[in-house]
Amino acid sequence: MNLDHRELEQVRAIADAVLYEGYLLYPYRASSSKNQSRWQFGVLGPPSASAASFAEDPAMSLQCLLEPGASAVTVLLRFLQLQIRSVEELTDDGYRPVGELTVDDRTVLSWDEACECEVELPAYDLSGALQAAASPVRTPVDVPGGEDVEAVVDASGTEVGRIVRRRSPLHAEVSIAAEPDDGLVRLSVEVANTHPDRADGKDAAIRLSLIGTHVLVVADGAGFVSLLEPPEAAAAAAERCRQRRCYPVLVGPTVSSDVVLGSPIILYDYPEIAEQSAGALFDSTEIDEILTLRVMTMTDAEKAEARATDPRAAEIIDRCDQMSPDTLRDLHGVLRDPHGVQALSEAVRGPGDVPWWDPAADESVQPDTDSVVINGVRVAKGSLVRVHPSRRADAQDLFFADQVARVTAVLSDVEGETHVAVVLVDDPAADLHDWYGRYFYFGPEELEPLDQAREESRS
């Protein structure tokens, strides 16, 4: 691989966030119902699992585009291997499995942990594959099982029990293929769980699964093309790429395009770990400040259980307990330019140095009196309109279709789009919505102006 240390460190930080997404959810305790069913993302189940096992699909695949000139690609397969942590108490008759064991002032629980696995596959020769229209190169991946034993001793050094960690062997296969497409190279990567044993039951299936599975694909000699924002010349080829349970995004420094992350969760190109984040919280779409404040409200008993649940949970609890006021303040929010430009444009920033989110940025905007012309009719605060949702057309919009609404404000966003805030006339809570400023927003093309006098005479 042609990644320098700094670039590799940045890429791994993102990949690790994917690896542990959903590993353990707040309140980080084994007794929490949400932590009874874990391993939400990137799970590749054993292909011979019974129907009663509710095993996940055994495969995931991606297709991405490479600029011409790349000589080879290297694939790194990364996933978690389940590790069953069993606590056993030492008795006169030997070791006895228990749910938990309290020794002096600490408690250890029986729990399912996970071990990180990373396999770097042999470099895939692109030039040879394209010239010969070669069949996919299939590489088996075998991860051994194992058993580790850790003695549990009290303050006097006397053994009172042990912790046994067991891992089942895992078997997978990675297939790589390449073909030309409109002057580019379409690269296909598939990962499949190939474990031969039958799994009966949910627990058996997850023990034979690859968890948090994702791939890093590193190109040598040319860069990848963004599939989220492809250049016009590559748009048609990008449309022909097919994804299954994961999606390729560019990762690393924004000046580079030689690494793609095949992620089982939704990401944008060049995702970053916020520098204000002191460490992973493992919560899906985690919000550091809220989760940190929640951890701080936990009782001492709840924190003790979290520490006993998992070493990574203990790290979260300790980090939150030791967080300084300045560090916590830094989590409260940072304004970032979504386009990566250091200075906002004058059009977005507003006159002088007034930022765009300050009402003084454009004193000409008056939502209470501003209007918009719809079908030749001026619509402003107080106007009656009939709603015809079309932009989103989600389940909630179905209930709004053809309803009469009262306009409460006409607004414009920083991109110049017009939005009309309304409350439904027949909504019993309309006055309440008005009182605390909670409105529904529609585009002008979704609204039909009504003759107010006629509508009021009908009611």
N, C-alpha and C positions, 0 to 999 in steps of 0.2 A: 504494500500500500504506500502511496505517496503522500501521506498526511504527516505534517509536522506535529510536534508534541502539543503545541497550543491549540491547533485546530482539532486534533483528536480529543483533547480534554473538553473542548466546547461541544463537540458532537456527542461524546459520551454522557455529558450532563443531561442533554435532551433525551438521549436514548434511555438513560436510567429513570428519568421521570416517566417515560412510557412503560418501562419494565415494572415499576412499582405502583402505577396508577390503580387505585382501588385495592391495594394490598391489605390495608387495615383502615377502617373508617371510624371517624369520631363517633362515640366517645372512646375508641381504642381499647375496648374491653371485650374479653371473650364472652361475657354474659349478654352483651348487646345483641339484639335479634338481627340487626343488619350484618353482623359479623359471623352469623351462623352459615350464611351462604356467601362464599367469597370467590375471588378469582374471576372478575367480571370481564376482563378484556384479553383478547389475543389467546384464547384457550383452544388448543388443538387436541381433541379427544381421541382415544384409541379407536381404530376403525372397526374393531370386533366387539364393541360394547353392546350390551343388550339394550333393548328399548327402555327397560325400566331404569337404566343407568342415567338417562337424560344427558348423555355425553354430547359435547360440542362437536361440530363438524371437524373432521380430522385434517383439513387442509386450508391454506390461504395462499393467494397468489397476487402478483402485481405485474403491470407492464409499464415501462417508462421509456423515454426517448433520449438518445445520445446524439450529440453532434458528431459529424463525420470526423474520422481521424483517431478515435480512441483505439488503443491497441489491446487493452484487456480491462476486465473488471474483477474486483475481489468482493465477495459476499461474506459478511459477518452475520451469523445466525445467533440471536440472543433470546433467552427465555429463562423462566424460573422452573426449578425442579422441586416438587413437593417434598417436604421433609416432615415426617410425623414425630412430634416430640412427646414421648410417653414418660410420665413421672411414676417412679416405683418406690414404695416405702420398704425399708429393710425391717423384717420381722424375724422372730425366732425360727420361722419356717422358710426363710428366704425372702426374695423380693416379691412385693405385691403391688400390682398396678393400682394407682389412685388418681382421682381427678386433680387433686392439688396436694401439696406438701408444704407445711409451714415450719420453717427452721429459724429459731430465734426471732428476728424481726423481719424476715423476708419470706415471701411465698412464691412457689413455682407451680405453674399449671401445666397440665397436659394440653397440647395445642399443635396446630399445623403451621409449621414455618415454611420457608422456601430458601433454596440455594440458587445463586446466580450461575448461569451457564452461558458461555460464549464460545462459539466455534468459528474459526476463520477457515473458510474453504480455499482450496487451491485456486490460483488466478485463472480466470476464464479467458481464453485467447479469442478475441473478437475477430481479428483479421482472418484467422483460419476458419472460424465458424461461418463467416459470411461468404468466403470463397467457395466453400464446399457445401453450403446449405446443409450443415451438419444437423444431426438429431440432437435433442437436448442432452446436456451432460448431467448425469444423475450421480449425486454423491451421498452415500449413506452417512448418517450421524448417529453414533452410539454413545450414550452416557451411562456409565456404570452405576449400579445401586450401591448401597453401603449401609453400615451401622456403626455409630459412634456412641460410646458410653462415657458419661461424666458423673463422677461421684458427688454426692451432696453431703456436706459435713457441717456440723454445728460449730459454735464458737470454740469449743474445746478440741476440735479436730476429729471428733468421733463421726464416723460415717453413719448417716441416718437414712440414706436412700440413694437413688441414682436417677439420672436422666438418660433415656435411651432415644437416640435419633436414628430413624430408619428411612431410607430412600429406595424406591423401586427403580430398576433400570429403565431407561427411555430409549426409543428407537425412532429415527426420523429419516427423511430423505429430502434433499434439496435439488431441484431441477433448474437448470439455466439454459436458455436458448436465445438466439438473436437472429433477426432478419431485417433486410433493408425496407424502408418505408419513406417515400418522398424525399430521398436524399439524406435521411436520418437513419438511425439504427434503433429498431424497437427491441428492447431487452425484456425478456420474460423470466420471472423468478417465482418458483412455487416451493412451498414448504409443506410437507405432509407427515403426519404421525403414522408410522408403519409398525407400531407395536403388534406382535402376532397374537398375544394372549387375549382371551375373552375377558371382559370386565362385566361383572354382575353387581349392580348397585352403584349408586352415585359416588360413594367414597372410593370404591375400587377404580372407577373411571378417572377420577381426578388424580389419583396416584400415578396413573399411566399417561397423564396429559402433559403437554408443553404449555406453560402458563406465561401470559404476558409476551407472547411471541412477536418478534419484529426482526427486521433485517436492516443492516446498513450495507449499501452498495457503493463501492468506491471505484471511480473511473480513472484510468491512466491514459493521458494523452489528449483528452477532450472532456467537455463538460456535459452535464445533463440539461435538458430543456424543461422548464417549468410546465407542468400540466395544468396548474391552476390559472396561470396567466401566460399561455404560450404565445410566442411571436406569431404574427399573421401567417408567415410562411409555414409554420408548424401546426397551425390550428386543426387542419384536417387529420393529420397523423395523430394528434393528441386525442381527437374524438374517437379514433379507432382503438385506442388503448383500453384494455379491460382490466378491472380490479375486482378482487374477491376477498372481502373481509379485511382488507388493508388498503392503504393509499400512499403513493410515493410523494414525498415533499422534499424540497431542497433543505439541507441543513449545513451548519457551519457558518463561517464568515460570509457576509452578504456579497463580498467581492469574489467569492468562489462558487463554483457550481459542480464540483467534482464528487459530491457525496449526496446520496438520496437515502432517506429514511422511509422504509415501508412500515407505516404505523397502523395499528388496529384501532386507534382513536383519531378523531378529527383534529387535524393540525393545519396551519398555514405554512407557506414557505418561510424558511429561516426563523423558526420559533426560537424563543430565548427564555432562559430562566431569569426572572427578575432579580436584580442585584440586591433588592431589599429583602428577599426571601432568605431567612436564616437557615432553612433546611426543609427537606421534604416532609409533607404532612400526609401523603399517600391517599388523600381524599379526592374522589372524582371531581374534576373542575374545582379544585380547592381554592379557597379564598383565605389567605394567610391571616389577615387581621381578625376576621370573625372566628376562625377556628382557634386561634391563639387565645382570644378572649374567653371562648367557651372552655378551653382547657383550664384557664385560670379560675373558673367558677366551680371546677370539680372539687369534691370533698377530698380529704386526705385518704379516706377509705377507697374512694373511686380511683384516685391516682395510684394507690398501692396495687389495686387490681390490674390497672393498665400496665404498670411496670412488670407485674407478674405474667401478663399475657404474652408479651413479646419484647425482645430486646430493642427493637426499633420503636415500639411504643414507649418504652422507658426513655429513649433518647428524646422523643417529642415532649414528654412530660417535663423532663429535666431542662430542656432548652426553653420551654415556655416559662417555667418557674424562675429561671435565671435571666430572663429577658429584661433589659434595661428600659426605662421610659423612652429614651431616645430611639432605641431600636423599634419599639412598639409604634412610636409616632411615625417612623419611616414607612410602616406598613399601611398607613392611612390612605395613601393614594398619591400617584405621580402622574402628571399629564404627559403623554407621549404623542408625538406626531405619528399618526398611523401610516404615513408614507415614508417614514425614515428620513425626512428632511429636517435639518437642524432648526431652521427658522420657518415659521408659518408664513405663507404668502400674505401680501398686504390685503388681498381680497378676503382671506379667511380671518386674518388678525383684526381687521377693522382699522379705523383711523388712528394714527399715532401709535402709541404703545399699548393701547387698550386691548387685552386678549379677547378672543372671539366669544368666550363664554360669559363675559361681563355684559349685562344689558346696555351699558353705556357704549359698547362697541358700535352699535347702530341705533342711535336715538330716534331714527325715522321709523323704526319698527314699533307699531302699536297694536298688539293683538286684539285689544278691545274695540278698536275702530277700523282696523285694516279689513279689506274685503277682497273677494275674488269673483270674477265674472264666470258664471257657468251657464252655458246655453243662452248667452245674451242677458242673463239676469244677475244683478249684483247680489252676492251672498256675503253677509257679515254677521257679527254677533247678534243673536235674536232671530235670525232667519230660520224658517222651517224647510227641511229637505227630506227627501226620501232616499234611503240608503240602498245601494246596489253593490255589495262587496265584490271586488274582482281581483285586487292585488294579491291578497293572501289566500282567500277562499279556504280558510281552515274551518274546523268544526264550529268554533264560536261564531264565525261570520255567518254561518247558515241561519242562526237565530236572529241576526240583524237584517237579513234580506227583506226588502220592501217595507221596513219599519220607518216610521216618521221620527225624525230627530230634530233637536233644536241646536243651532250652532252657538258655541260659547266663545270661540276665538278662531282667527285665521292666522297661521304662523308660517314662517319660512325657515328652513334649515340653512346651514353654512354652505350647502351645495346649490342653493337656489330653488329647492323643491318646496312646493306649497302643501301644507297639511291643514285640514279643517278639523277642529276639535268639536265633538258633539256629545250630547246626552240624549238618550232615547226618551221620547215624550211619554210613552206608556210604562216606563220603568218606575216602579214605586219608590226606588231609591234615587231618582234623578236629582232631587233637591240636595240629598246628602252628597252625591257625587260632586255637585256644583260647589258645595260648602268646602270640601277638602281638595277640590281641584283634580279629581280623577275623571278623565274623559277618554272617549274612544276617538281614534284619529283615522281619517279617511282622506284619500286624494280627491281633488275636484271632479275627476272623471268618474268617481264612484257615487256621486251625489246628484240628485235631481231636485232642482229648486221647486218649491211649491208656492201656490198663492196662499199667503198666510190667512187672509180673511176667510177664504173658502174652507181651509182646513179647520179653523177655529169654529166655524158654523156647524161643521159635521160633529164636533165633539159635544 
